[in-house]
Amino acid sequence: MKKRETLDQQLYRQTIQDRTRRHFLRDCTTGLGGLWMATQNAPTASAAFTPGHDPQNPLSPVLPPLPAKVKRVIFLHMVGAPSQLEMFDYKPDLKALDGKDCPQSFLEGKRFAFINGTPKMLGPQFPFKQYGESGAWVSDRMPHLAQHVDDLCFIKTMQTDQFNHGPAQLIVHTGTSQMGSPSIGSWVTWGLGSENSDLPGFIVLLSGGRLPRVGKALWSAGFLPSVYQGVQCRSQGDPVLNVSNPEGVSRDDRRRVLDALDELNRHSHEKFGDPETLTRIAQYEMAYRMQTAAPEVMDLKKESAETLAAYGADPEKESFANNCLLARRLVENGVRFVQLFDWGWDTHGSNKSEALHHGLVSKCKSTDQPIAALLKDLKDRGLMEDTLVVWGGEFGRTPMRENRGGKEMAFMGRDHSPDAFTIWMAGAGVQAGMTYGETDAVGYTPATDPVQVRDLHATLMHLMGFDHQKISYPFKGLNQKLTGVKQARVVREILS
């Protein structure tokens, strides 16, 4: 005999029958909806592209999936955006327009940082000459670098979609204007590891007296394991803060402490499986090895007087020149990606002397000789065969002067211009003595062959043996890429 249902049981059965799939997905915190939400906040256990590092050593070197021409990169970022019109993009027509009202067509639909109303055009402020067999134009502000134009590959039509420094710097180094994404140095180190087990794969060197506008976000590992973030080093004193043992702590003491921590961390990893635990172990061990390796590699006093003089380096002072010499020493010792940031290229000012002579002129003077010495040193040592040097800022400068507040004022420098700026590369994989792209008669927009920052990233990844469309990491439900979701292309025309 069938047992009779109570009123409560009947109501419960009817409620279950009335439930739809939509109700389930909306309300069930332990079902599909809850499982999806949990994945958005949990660490990613595996990636779409797996480099194949030794599980116990996330910086172990691995081969790229495709043939590569570049093993190491030195990226020279001039923080603040150098004026291409005073350095590399010669525009004689602009000189004839100096002091005349800017055409309205240059202003319509544009956003500016310091232009209101109708500004005056501003001609080139320094003389230019052609150099080398390539006939590249360089101003008299960079006389040492001008002797190496036949080693350089210029791209004069770089474009970005940001006109403020911080977001534009983020795009150059992480591919997005938002904080929280990995730097290109982190992507490369994640994909390839380090060739020297005693040094980080990604090292950052600063000069100019200040951090870039958005600081350490420019060399962050973002959503990649934190072991791949850039390690900031110094060119004076201890290479890394706190790398030396405290007074009274011997190296043997430090070893015993690390062994104890290693045991605790491995027990934690076995219990919880958090991949960041392995990262922590690797970082502790790297710091221990760096106590011996880093001071040795970064001791500029080991260089000859002739080499120091060639760079204009002084081991007793922090400088861009020191950092260029350190960059050569680091790549020579197997560091995968060396990033130099030189602050001070945002050449605004209340008058012509301040904007130019206390800005652009002084920055050119402090960087011209060291960069030329770096190129020659790399070439003489055979390192150019598999090392790529990249130089540039975050955007360019306008052909018209600023006029803050809509009033015609004394020379205030050139405003920010995202539509066209110059970068150059030298070394493995790119054509030497080449200029790609041409801007219009006043250097404002590309006349031919525009190149987006994501195209530059795609090209760099290609040179290092990666398909930019396939090197990705799952985060927040998407396979995240350095080049993002917009279409990017490898600039094959510049490849050797």
Kinemage of the C-alpha trace (Angstrom):
@kinemage 1
@onewidth
@group {chain A} dominant
@subgroup {mainchain}
@vectorlist {calphas} color= white
{ca met a 1} P 0.000 0.000 0.000
{ca lys a 2} L 1.440 3.345 -1.061
{ca lys a 3} L 2.323 5.620 1.804
{ca arg a 4} L 0.297 8.802 1.774
{ca glu a 5} L 2.326 12.067 1.418
{ca thr a 6} L 1.994 14.738 4.013
{ca leu a 7} L 1.030 18.253 2.974
{ca asp a 8} L 4.630 19.427 3.476
{ca gln a 9} L 5.975 16.624 1.299
{ca gln a 10} L 3.497 17.455 -1.465
{ca leu a 11} L 4.495 21.105 -1.413
{ca tyr a 12} L 8.236 20.222 -1.537
{ca arg a 13} L 7.731 17.837 -4.509
{ca gln a 14} L 5.709 20.442 -6.398
{ca thr a 15} L 8.429 23.069 -5.775
{ca ile a 16} L 11.140 20.778 -7.189
{ca gln a 17} L 9.034 20.018 -10.271
{ca asp a 18} L 8.498 23.718 -10.904
{ca arg a 19} L 12.202 24.420 -10.878
{ca thr a 20} L 13.702 25.152 -14.313
{ca arg a 21} L 17.273 25.085 -15.539
{ca arg a 22} L 17.271 28.880 -15.293
{ca his a 23} L 16.312 28.689 -11.608
{ca phe a 24} L 19.065 26.150 -10.994
{ca leu a 25} L 21.823 28.198 -12.632
{ca arg a 26} L 20.653 31.348 -10.858
{ca asp a 27} L 20.092 29.989 -7.351
{ca cys a 28} L 22.237 26.911 -6.831
{ca thr a 29} L 25.473 28.034 -5.136
{ca thr a 30} L 26.821 24.488 -5.118
{ca gly a 31} L 25.956 23.687 -8.746
{ca leu a 32} L 27.223 24.930 -12.068
{ca gly a 33} L 26.910 28.604 -11.157
{ca gly a 34} L 28.876 28.129 -7.954
{ca leu a 35} L 31.544 26.081 -9.686
{ca trp a 36} L 32.013 28.793 -12.325
{ca met a 37} L 32.236 31.516 -9.697
{ca ala a 38} L 34.818 29.516 -7.785
{ca thr a 39} L 37.080 29.281 -10.821
{ca gln a 40} L 37.138 33.052 -11.177
{ca asn a 41} L 38.815 33.516 -7.784
{ca ala a 42} L 40.925 30.387 -7.611
{ca pro a 43} L 44.541 30.183 -8.812
{ca thr a 44} L 44.865 28.735 -12.291
{ca ala a 45} L 46.308 25.253 -12.115
{ca ser a 46} L 47.318 24.946 -15.738
{ca ala a 47} L 47.868 27.208 -18.710
{ca ala a 48} L 46.861 26.963 -22.349
{ca phe a 49} L 50.541 27.163 -23.276
{ca thr a 50} L 52.805 25.151 -20.989
{ca pro a 51} L 56.500 26.025 -21.320
{ca gly a 52} L 57.675 22.756 -19.758
{ca his a 53} L 59.863 24.053 -16.934
{ca asp a 54} L 61.259 21.683 -14.331
{ca pro a 55} L 58.449 21.613 -11.716
{ca gln a 56} L 61.000 22.243 -8.982
{ca asn a 57} L 62.611 25.111 -10.902
{ca pro a 58} L 60.143 27.435 -12.676
{ca leu a 59} L 63.055 29.399 -14.196
{ca ser a 60} L 64.703 26.397 -15.830
{ca pro a 61} L 65.572 27.140 -19.478
{ca val a 62} L 63.313 25.679 -22.157
{ca leu a 63} L 63.332 25.847 -25.938
{ca pro a 64} L 60.731 28.044 -27.656
{ca pro a 65} L 58.071 26.243 -29.713
{ca leu a 66} L 59.273 27.873 -32.973
{ca pro a 67} L 62.695 28.703 -34.432
{ca ala a 68} L 64.060 31.847 -32.754
{ca lys a 69} L 66.609 34.444 -33.823
{ca val a 70} L 66.656 36.291 -30.494
{ca lys a 71} L 67.674 34.799 -27.155
{ca arg a 72} L 67.926 37.990 -25.109
{ca val a 73} L 66.452 41.488 -25.146
{ca ile a 74} L 67.713 44.816 -23.812
{ca phe a 75} L 64.797 47.278 -23.789
{ca leu a 76} L 65.724 50.955 -23.349
{ca his a 77} L 62.636 52.939 -22.368
{ca met a 78} L 62.973 56.727 -22.297
{ca val a 79} L 60.300 57.561 -19.720
{ca gly a 80} L 58.256 60.623 -20.681
{ca ala a 81} L 58.340 60.283 -24.483
{ca pro a 82} L 61.243 61.798 -26.466
{ca ser a 83} L 60.419 64.171 -29.301
{ca gln a 84} L 60.931 62.313 -32.564
{ca leu a 85} L 60.954 65.702 -34.313
{ca glu a 86} L 64.113 66.755 -32.473
{ca met a 87} L 65.922 63.438 -32.805
{ca phe a 88} L 65.151 61.142 -35.746
{ca asp a 89} L 62.163 62.295 -37.829
{ca tyr a 90} L 63.480 65.220 -39.906
{ca lys a 91} L 60.756 67.458 -41.356
{ca pro a 92} L 62.110 70.476 -43.308
{ca asp a 93} L 58.548 71.522 -44.247
{ca leu a 94} L 57.780 71.987 -40.564
{ca lys a 95} L 60.549 74.567 -40.261
{ca ala a 96} L 58.798 76.791 -42.806
{ca leu a 97} L 55.580 76.632 -40.712
{ca asp a 98} L 57.253 77.672 -37.442
{ca gly a 99} L 55.128 80.258 -35.610
{ca lys a 100} L 52.095 79.991 -37.885
{ca asp a 101} L 48.639 79.038 -36.634
{ca cys a 102} L 48.014 75.322 -36.495
{ca pro a 103} L 45.443 74.160 -39.099
{ca gln a 104} L 42.093 73.282 -37.522
{ca ser a 105} L 42.202 69.917 -39.275
{ca phe a 106} L 45.077 68.973 -36.954
{ca leu a 107} L 42.880 69.625 -33.909
{ca glu a 108} L 39.443 68.285 -34.840
{ca gly a 109} L 38.523 65.064 -33.065
{ca lys a 110} L 41.825 64.942 -31.183
{ca arg a 111} L 42.514 64.842 -27.457
{ca phe a 112} L 45.460 66.713 -25.985
{ca ala a 113} L 47.062 67.088 -22.611
{ca phe a 114} L 48.131 70.745 -22.873
{ca ile a 115} L 46.587 72.265 -25.995
{ca asn a 116} L 43.513 74.500 -25.937
{ca gly a 117} L 42.303 76.799 -28.674
{ca thr a 118} L 44.589 77.330 -31.663
{ca pro a 119} L 48.280 76.708 -30.998
{ca lys a 120} L 51.247 77.791 -33.112
{ca met a 121} L 53.277 75.373 -35.190
{ca leu a 122} L 56.778 74.623 -33.941
{ca gly a 123} L 59.634 73.900 -36.304
{ca pro a 124} L 62.515 71.492 -35.547
{ca gln a 125} L 64.767 72.997 -32.909
{ca phe a 126} L 68.073 71.393 -33.919
{ca pro a 127} L 69.944 70.792 -37.192
{ca phe a 128} L 69.827 67.361 -38.829
{ca lys a 129} L 72.293 65.499 -41.053
{ca gln a 130} L 72.284 62.223 -42.920
{ca tyr a 131} L 74.656 59.506 -41.753
{ca gly a 132} L 76.001 56.181 -42.951
{ca glu a 133} L 75.290 54.256 -46.116
{ca ser a 134} L 71.615 54.150 -45.133
{ca gly a 135} L 71.426 57.956 -45.155
{ca ala a 136} L 69.372 58.050 -41.956
{ca trp a 137} L 68.603 61.522 -40.607
{ca val a 138} L 69.761 62.218 -37.032
{ca ser a 139} L 69.904 65.553 -35.207
{ca asp a 140} L 73.075 66.980 -33.702
{ca arg a 141} L 71.783 65.987 -30.245
{ca met a 142} L 72.822 62.347 -30.795
{ca pro a 143} L 76.284 62.531 -32.407
{ca his a 144} L 77.579 59.207 -30.999
{ca leu a 145} L 74.504 57.199 -31.940
{ca ala a 146} L 74.561 58.781 -35.407
{ca gln a 147} L 77.732 56.799 -36.118
{ca his a 148} L 75.747 53.553 -35.722
{ca val a 149} L 72.718 54.231 -37.946
{ca asp a 150} L 73.709 51.420 -40.299
{ca asp a 151} L 73.134 49.014 -37.396
{ca leu a 152} L 69.686 50.407 -36.590
{ca cys a 153} L 66.211 49.518 -37.813
{ca phe a 154} L 63.917 52.544 -37.406
{ca ile a 155} L 60.131 52.326 -37.202
{ca lys a 156} L 58.844 55.893 -37.584
{ca thr a 157} L 55.102 55.229 -37.614
{ca met a 158} L 54.460 53.694 -34.200
{ca gln a 159} L 50.982 54.402 -32.833
{ca thr a 160} L 49.214 54.013 -29.518
{ca asp a 161} L 45.688 54.863 -28.326
{ca gln a 162} L 46.773 56.578 -25.090
{ca phe a 163} L 47.952 60.193 -24.691
{ca asn a 164} L 48.712 60.168 -20.942
{ca his a 165} L 52.012 58.816 -19.693
{ca gly a 166} L 50.931 56.120 -17.250
{ca pro a 167} L 48.431 54.268 -19.467
{ca ala a 168} L 50.701 54.655 -22.510
{ca gln a 169} L 53.673 53.206 -20.617
{ca leu a 170} L 51.505 50.277 -19.516
{ca ile a 171} L 50.507 49.576 -23.125
{ca val a 172} L 54.148 49.546 -24.248
{ca his a 173} L 55.161 47.062 -21.555
{ca thr a 174} L 52.035 45.008 -20.820
{ca gly a 175} L 49.839 45.443 -23.904
{ca thr a 176} L 46.986 47.060 -21.950
{ca ser a 177} L 46.393 50.433 -20.305
{ca gln a 178} L 45.042 48.741 -17.167
{ca met a 179} L 47.243 47.606 -14.299
{ca gly a 180} L 47.461 43.915 -13.462
{ca ser a 181} L 48.790 42.354 -16.679
{ca pro a 182} L 52.246 40.800 -17.128
{ca ser a 183} L 55.100 42.782 -18.602
{ca ile a 184} L 56.581 41.576 -21.871
{ca gly a 185} L 59.698 40.640 -19.859
{ca ser a 186} L 57.545 38.393 -17.668
{ca trp a 187} L 55.918 36.749 -20.697
{ca val a 188} L 59.333 36.042 -22.205
{ca thr a 189} L 60.773 34.680 -18.960
{ca trp a 190} L 57.698 32.514 -18.389
{ca gly a 191} L 58.065 31.134 -21.884
{ca leu a 192} L 61.838 30.609 -21.940
{ca gly a 193} L 63.172 30.633 -18.379
{ca ser a 194} L 66.651 31.868 -17.535
{ca glu a 195} L 69.971 30.734 -18.983
{ca asn a 196} L 71.705 31.386 -15.643
{ca ser a 197} L 70.339 29.518 -12.619
{ca asp a 198} L 72.050 31.987 -10.265
{ca leu a 199} L 70.391 35.122 -11.674
{ca pro a 200} L 66.792 36.145 -12.403
{ca gly a 201} L 65.614 35.888 -15.984
{ca phe a 202} L 64.187 39.424 -15.954
{ca ile a 203} L 66.127 42.341 -14.435
{ca val a 204} L 65.118 46.016 -14.251
{ca leu a 205} L 67.530 48.974 -13.972
{ca leu a 206} L 66.403 52.555 -13.250
{ca ser a 207} L 68.001 55.957 -13.824
{ca gly a 208} L 66.885 59.576 -13.799
{ca gly a 209} L 66.063 59.761 -10.102
{ca arg a 210} L 62.441 58.588 -10.198
{ca leu a 211} L 60.261 55.587 -10.858
{ca pro a 212} L 58.151 55.632 -14.025
{ca arg a 213} L 54.646 57.058 -13.595
{ca val a 214} L 52.960 53.728 -12.792
{ca gly a 215} L 55.990 52.262 -11.039
{ca lys a 216} L 56.484 48.552 -10.650
{ca ala a 217} L 53.350 47.704 -12.617
{ca leu a 218} L 55.591 48.044 -15.687
{ca trp a 219} L 57.620 44.981 -14.695
{ca ser a 220} L 54.936 43.058 -12.838
{ca ala a 221} L 54.201 39.397 -13.527
{ca gly a 222} L 50.488 40.206 -13.358
{ca phe a 223} L 48.460 36.995 -13.376
{ca leu a 224} L 51.517 34.857 -14.209
{ca pro a 225} L 53.316 33.187 -11.273
{ca ser a 226} L 55.178 35.906 -9.374
{ca val a 227} L 58.581 34.280 -9.942
{ca tyr a 228} L 58.479 35.790 -13.444
{ca gln a 229} L 58.235 39.430 -12.351
{ca gly a 230} L 61.159 41.748 -13.005
{ca val a 231} L 63.772 42.054 -10.274
{ca gln a 232} L 64.778 45.668 -9.701
{ca cys a 233} L 68.532 46.035 -9.267
{ca arg a 234} L 70.819 48.978 -8.480
{ca ser a 235} L 74.059 50.097 -10.071
{ca gln a 236} L 75.529 51.230 -6.749
{ca gly a 237} L 75.823 49.409 -3.409
{ca asp a 238} L 74.101 46.041 -3.004
{ca pro a 239} L 72.598 45.097 -6.414
{ca val a 240} L 69.348 44.158 -4.666
{ca leu a 241} L 68.165 45.637 -1.388
{ca asn a 242} L 68.573 43.224 1.549
{ca val a 243} L 70.421 40.657 -0.573
{ca ser a 244} L 73.279 40.669 1.954
{ca asn a 245} L 72.946 38.768 5.217
{ca pro a 246} L 72.275 40.876 8.321
{ca glu a 247} L 75.170 41.469 10.678
{ca gly a 248} L 75.866 38.370 12.744
{ca val a 249} L 74.181 35.988 10.254
{ca ser a 250} L 76.611 33.778 8.341
{ca arg a 251} L 75.989 32.124 4.980
{ca asp a 252} L 75.731 28.758 6.751
{ca asp a 253} L 73.089 30.220 9.067
{ca arg a 254} L 71.132 31.459 6.069
{ca arg a 255} L 71.385 28.012 4.450
{ca arg a 256} L 69.954 26.320 7.545
{ca val a 257} L 67.084 28.797 7.692
{ca leu a 258} L 66.269 28.220 4.011
{ca asp a 259} L 66.378 24.446 4.470
{ca ala a 260} L 63.835 24.721 7.276
{ca leu a 261} L 61.602 27.029 5.216
{ca asp a 262} L 61.935 24.708 2.237
{ca glu a 263} L 60.686 21.765 4.284
{ca leu a 264} L 57.698 23.749 5.578
{ca asn a 265} L 56.812 25.085 2.130
{ca arg a 266} L 57.016 21.659 0.490
{ca his a 267} L 54.744 20.238 3.172
{ca ser a 268} L 52.307 23.090 2.461
{ca his a 269} L 52.445 22.404 -1.274
{ca glu a 270} L 51.750 18.698 -0.783
{ca lys a 271} L 48.750 19.563 1.370
{ca phe a 272} L 47.186 22.436 -0.604
{ca gly a 273} L 48.771 22.260 -4.079
{ca asp a 274} L 49.072 26.048 -4.456
{ca pro a 275} L 51.561 26.681 -7.334
{ca glu a 276} L 52.636 29.954 -5.666
{ca thr a 277} L 54.249 27.839 -2.940
{ca leu a 278} L 56.732 26.478 -5.483
{ca thr a 279} L 57.309 30.059 -6.620
{ca arg a 280} L 58.122 31.051 -3.034
{ca ile a 281} L 60.624 28.206 -2.716
{ca ala a 282} L 62.267 29.165 -6.015
{ca gln a 283} L 62.505 32.823 -4.991
{ca tyr a 284} L 64.148 32.014 -1.658
{ca glu a 285} L 66.683 29.795 -3.377
{ca met a 286} L 67.339 32.382 -6.095
{ca ala a 287} L 67.964 35.063 -3.462
{ca tyr a 288} L 70.469 32.765 -1.751
{ca arg a 289} L 72.379 32.113 -4.975
{ca met a 290} L 72.226 35.795 -5.929
{ca gln a 291} L 74.151 36.701 -2.781
{ca thr a 292} L 77.235 35.386 -4.539
{ca ala a 293} L 76.379 35.744 -8.242
{ca ala a 294} L 74.788 39.214 -8.387
{ca pro a 295} L 77.607 41.204 -6.745
{ca glu a 296} L 80.108 39.466 -9.033
{ca val a 297} L 78.197 40.200 -12.248
{ca met a 298} L 77.208 43.747 -11.273
{ca asp a 299} L 80.601 44.925 -10.038
{ca leu a 300} L 81.567 47.570 -12.588
{ca lys a 301} L 84.998 47.945 -10.995
{ca lys a 302} L 85.933 44.743 -12.798
{ca glu a 303} L 85.690 46.596 -16.122
{ca ser a 304} L 88.753 48.238 -17.657
{ca ala a 305} L 89.305 51.998 -17.507
{ca glu a 306} L 88.896 52.076 -21.297
{ca thr a 307} L 85.490 50.401 -21.144
{ca leu a 308} L 84.266 52.666 -18.357
{ca ala a 309} L 85.394 55.695 -20.357
{ca ala a 310} L 83.694 54.448 -23.529
{ca tyr a 311} L 80.349 54.257 -21.725
{ca gly a 312} L 80.958 57.325 -19.557
{ca ala a 313} L 80.308 55.054 -16.566
{ca asp a 314} L 81.353 55.702 -12.964
{ca pro a 315} L 81.055 52.810 -10.471
{ca glu a 316} L 80.668 55.316 -7.623
{ca lys a 317} L 77.482 56.897 -9.041
{ca glu a 318} L 74.149 55.632 -10.288
{ca ser a 319} L 73.579 56.587 -13.916
{ca phe a 320} L 72.107 55.530 -17.237
{ca ala a 321} L 75.679 54.929 -18.451
{ca asn a 322} L 76.264 52.457 -15.613
{ca asn a 323} L 73.012 50.705 -16.458
{ca cys a 324} L 73.955 50.310 -20.132
{ca leu a 325} L 77.228 48.668 -19.107
{ca leu a 326} L 75.390 46.474 -16.586
{ca ala a 327} L 72.948 45.449 -19.320
{ca arg a 328} L 75.862 44.130 -21.396
{ca arg a 329} L 77.268 42.262 -18.373
{ca leu a 330} L 73.855 40.769 -17.581
{ca val a 331} L 73.044 39.455 -21.060
{ca glu a 332} L 76.610 38.190 -21.282
{ca asn a 333} L 75.825 36.140 -18.182
{ca gly a 334} L 72.587 34.673 -19.494
{ca val a 335} L 69.888 37.080 -18.249
{ca arg a 336} L 66.972 36.767 -20.655
{ca phe a 337} L 65.374 40.239 -20.514
{ca val a 338} L 67.017 43.440 -19.257
{ca gln a 339} L 64.784 46.490 -18.959
{ca leu a 340} L 66.248 49.991 -18.564
{ca phe a 341} L 63.971 52.882 -17.576
{ca asp a 342} L 65.434 56.389 -17.855
{ca trp a 343} L 63.149 59.009 -16.320
{ca gly a 344} L 63.062 62.668 -17.379
{ca trp a 345} L 62.019 62.775 -21.062
{ca asp a 346} L 58.727 64.617 -20.452
{ca thr a 347} L 60.156 67.852 -21.814
{ca his a 348} L 57.598 70.479 -20.826
{ca gly a 349} L 58.671 73.828 -19.393
{ca ser a 350} L 57.726 77.446 -18.862
{ca asn a 351} L 60.144 78.644 -21.541
{ca lys a 352} L 62.295 77.378 -24.381
{ca ser a 353} L 65.427 77.061 -22.276
{ca glu a 354} L 63.721 74.978 -19.596
{ca ala a 355} L 61.902 72.666 -22.009
{ca leu a 356} L 64.878 72.098 -24.291
{ca his a 357} L 68.154 72.795 -22.560
{ca his a 358} L 67.136 71.511 -19.133
{ca gly a 359} L 65.111 68.729 -20.661
{ca leu a 360} L 65.737 67.221 -24.056
{ca val a 361} L 69.313 68.454 -24.446
{ca ser a 362} L 70.441 67.116 -21.069
{ca lys a 363} L 68.696 63.774 -21.595
{ca cys a 364} L 70.249 63.326 -25.026
{ca lys a 365} L 73.662 64.175 -23.605
{ca ser a 366} L 73.350 61.629 -20.776
{ca thr a 367} L 72.167 58.770 -23.032
{ca asp a 368} L 73.820 59.263 -26.431
{ca gln a 369} L 77.328 58.044 -25.572
{ca pro a 370} L 76.262 55.077 -23.387
{ca ile a 371} L 73.830 53.736 -25.999
{ca ala a 372} L 76.446 53.999 -28.747
{ca ala a 373} L 78.996 52.263 -26.496
{ca leu a 374} L 76.499 49.493 -25.706
{ca leu a 375} L 75.864 48.796 -29.389
{ca lys a 376} L 79.584 48.693 -30.172
{ca asp a 377} L 80.361 46.537 -27.131
{ca leu a 378} L 77.661 43.990 -27.974
{ca lys a 379} L 78.844 43.865 -31.573
{ca asp a 380} L 82.523 43.482 -30.670
{ca arg a 381} L 81.732 40.609 -28.286
{ca gly a 382} L 79.536 38.738 -30.773
{ca leu a 383} L 76.455 39.219 -28.598
{ca met a 384} L 74.505 41.032 -31.305
{ca glu a 385} L 74.080 37.723 -33.103
{ca asp a 386} L 71.351 36.651 -30.670
{ca thr a 387} L 70.562 39.814 -28.666
{ca leu a 388} L 68.025 42.479 -29.634
{ca val a 389} L 68.201 46.086 -28.399
{ca val a 390} L 64.971 48.128 -28.447
{ca trp a 391} L 64.801 51.923 -27.865
{ca gly a 392} L 61.718 54.118 -27.525
{ca gly a 393} L 59.215 56.020 -25.408
{ca glu a 394} L 55.484 55.643 -24.793
{ca phe a 395} L 54.246 58.072 -27.512
{ca gly a 396} L 55.506 60.942 -29.649
{ca arg a 397} L 55.292 64.739 -29.729
{ca thr a 398} L 53.090 67.125 -31.718
{ca pro a 399} L 54.333 69.422 -34.513
{ca met a 400} L 52.623 72.327 -32.708
{ca arg a 401} L 53.582 73.873 -29.401
{ca glu a 402} L 51.511 73.756 -26.244
{ca asn a 403} L 49.253 76.652 -25.257
{ca arg a 404} L 47.966 75.842 -21.810
{ca gly a 405} L 44.742 77.542 -20.876
{ca gly a 406} L 44.130 78.597 -24.459
{ca lys a 407} L 46.551 81.500 -24.177
{ca glu a 408} L 49.564 82.013 -26.404
{ca met a 409} L 52.448 81.607 -24.007
{ca ala a 410} L 56.200 81.275 -24.133
{ca phe a 411} L 57.537 78.009 -25.528
{ca met a 412} L 56.113 75.188 -23.434
{ca gly a 413} L 57.436 72.222 -25.340
{ca arg a 414} L 55.532 69.884 -27.608
{ca asp a 415} L 52.363 68.153 -26.442
{ca his a 416} L 51.787 64.403 -26.289
{ca ser a 417} L 51.066 62.768 -29.633
{ca pro a 418} L 49.908 59.125 -29.815
{ca asp a 419} L 49.495 59.094 -33.597
{ca ala a 420} L 53.142 58.779 -34.656
{ca phe a 421} L 56.398 58.198 -32.829
{ca thr a 422} L 59.763 56.601 -33.513
{ca ile a 423} L 61.370 53.521 -32.060
{ca trp a 424} L 64.481 51.732 -33.244
{ca met a 425} L 65.846 48.225 -32.847
{ca ala a 426} L 69.289 46.765 -33.406
{ca gly a 427} L 70.684 43.261 -33.395
{ca ala a 428} L 69.361 39.793 -34.029
{ca gly a 429} L 66.496 39.234 -36.418
{ca val a 430} L 65.962 42.759 -37.782
{ca gln a 431} L 67.315 44.467 -40.871
{ca ala a 432} L 70.195 46.835 -40.183
{ca gly a 433} L 70.283 50.271 -41.798
{ca met a 434} L 66.556 50.256 -42.508
{ca thr a 435} L 63.754 52.782 -41.997
{ca tyr a 436} L 60.189 51.449 -41.998
{ca gly a 437} L 57.197 53.746 -42.385
{ca glu a 438} L 57.024 57.436 -43.175
{ca thr a 439} L 55.102 60.195 -41.451
{ca asp a 440} L 53.381 63.134 -43.172
{ca ala a 441} L 55.176 66.386 -44.025
{ca val a 442} L 55.083 67.630 -40.431
{ca gly a 443} L 55.569 64.309 -38.591
{ca tyr a 444} L 52.039 64.214 -37.173
{ca thr a 445} L 50.467 61.047 -38.596
{ca pro a 446} L 51.674 58.072 -40.660
{ca ala a 447} L 51.728 58.588 -44.409
{ca thr a 448} L 52.545 54.891 -44.923
{ca asp a 449} L 52.772 51.679 -42.925
{ca pro a 450} L 51.360 52.458 -39.451
{ca val a 451} L 52.536 50.088 -36.705
{ca gln a 452} L 50.548 49.533 -33.510
{ca val a 453} L 52.224 48.702 -30.192
{ca arg a 454} L 50.598 45.271 -30.324
{ca asp a 455} L 52.279 44.743 -33.725
{ca leu a 456} L 55.617 45.483 -32.069
{ca his a 457} L 54.807 42.930 -29.360
{ca ala a 458} L 53.806 40.330 -31.948
{ca thr a 459} L 57.096 40.938 -33.774
{ca leu a 460} L 59.210 40.645 -30.618
{ca met a 461} L 57.478 37.402 -29.637
{ca his a 462} L 57.987 36.039 -33.167
{ca leu a 463} L 61.709 36.815 -32.986
{ca met a 464} L 61.922 34.901 -29.702
{ca gly a 465} L 60.195 31.836 -31.116
{ca phe a 466} L 56.535 32.335 -30.183
{ca asp a 467} L 53.303 32.686 -32.100
{ca his a 468} L 51.684 35.664 -30.355
{ca gln a 469} L 48.243 34.155 -30.978
{ca lys a 470} L 49.112 30.948 -29.141
{ca ile a 471} L 51.200 32.058 -26.168
{ca ser a 472} L 48.413 32.646 -23.655
{ca tyr a 473} L 47.498 32.101 -20.022
{ca pro a 474} L 43.971 31.426 -18.716
{ca phe a 475} L 42.744 34.116 -16.325
{ca lys a 476} L 39.215 35.352 -15.534
{ca gly a 477} L 37.701 32.960 -18.038
{ca leu a 478} L 39.823 34.081 -20.996
{ca asn a 479} L 43.055 32.926 -22.574
{ca gln a 480} L 44.956 36.161 -21.954
{ca lys a 481} L 47.635 37.261 -24.442
{ca leu a 482} L 50.243 40.000 -24.553
{ca thr a 483} L 48.729 41.233 -27.825
{ca gly a 484} L 45.161 41.177 -26.459
{ca val a 485} L 42.012 40.455 -28.446
{ca lys a 486} L 42.550 43.006 -31.235
{ca gln a 487} L 44.200 41.898 -34.437
{ca ala a 488} L 47.996 42.150 -34.331
{ca arg a 489} L 50.539 41.392 -37.024
{ca val a 490} L 54.204 40.515 -37.191
{ca val a 491} L 55.987 43.334 -39.067
{ca arg a 492} L 57.742 40.948 -41.414
{ca glu a 493} L 59.077 43.718 -43.631
{ca ile a 494} L 61.720 44.593 -41.004
{ca leu a 495} L 62.874 41.020 -40.365
{ca ser a 496} L 66.249 39.841 -41.614
